[in-house]
Amino acid sequence: TAVAAAGPANSTGLTDEIILGLFTVLFLLLSVGLIFVTKTLRDLADNKGIKIKEKKKSKPIWKSYLESQFLMLCTAVIFLLVSAYGAYGYFMQVGVNQGYMPVQPIHYSHKIHSGDNKIDCNYCHSSAKVSKHSGIPSLNICMNCHKSIYEYNGETTEEYSKEFYDGEIKKLYKAVGWDDEAQEYTGITYPVKWVRIHNLPDFAYFNHSQHVSVAGIECQTCHGPVEEMEIMYQHSPLTMGWCINCHRETNVKIKDNEYYDRIHKELSKKYGVEQLTAAQMGGLECGKCHY
């Protein structure tokens, strides 16, 4: 075991470390020998009056570089290309808020509500099935449960303790004017200024109902693993290229979907395929999203 720890041994019993050490010592001895031989030869030449020609001092590399028009031209071209690439990358990120995770006035954990308690997304965001917008649920939706649930008894961490969650429920009660001791509304309410996370440009049209109800797309396709998010953030880039790639790769779900039944049969014959993508159904037409 001692030999194995020191490294594999060859047939002579020498380990790799010993061989490497011997080569290192040999290299050092050769280096010292060369230095000694060079010094001896110089001393011998001096004693016999032999002059050793000194090498002509060469021009510094940086000076030669500056005097070369070809190298300067290449440098300028490379600099312009790198600058253009950097500028392109910078401007392409303008308005892209992927990863945006703002602090909300009342902490809401999708992990607890959607993940642990399995609350359906459409219970709170009910307008996603019938409207362009998914909508921000009104606080009375929260109170449907929190009239009875006035404290948190689930899993906690150092950052998110029971006291923390109970304090957030108190914020909800204050906003809606709910007296949890008297079990009645006081009539004194305060607005909650939620911070919007997903925000498309005004010139881009997106309809939630078209994707949720007609296409049958799951919320996680665009919004990521919401059921695992303690703090909600923008999971996808929501750029034009991202949407187009999705339309090119996603097959239209036609099973039990009368909306697409007729047009799917016609276009399937036209393209000679059994499954149509959203792009083949017209999902790349400019007017679909910009009008």
PyMOL commands that set and color helices and strands:
alter all, ss='L'
color gray80, all
select helices_A, chain A and resi 2-6+16-47+61-67+69-92+110-116+121-124+126-129+139-146+162-176+208-214+219-223+226-228+240-249+258-271+279-283+286-289
alter helices_A, ss='H'
color red, helices_A
select strands_A, chain A and resi 178-179+184-185
alter strands_A, ss='S'
color yellow, strands_A
deselect
rebuild
show_as cartoon
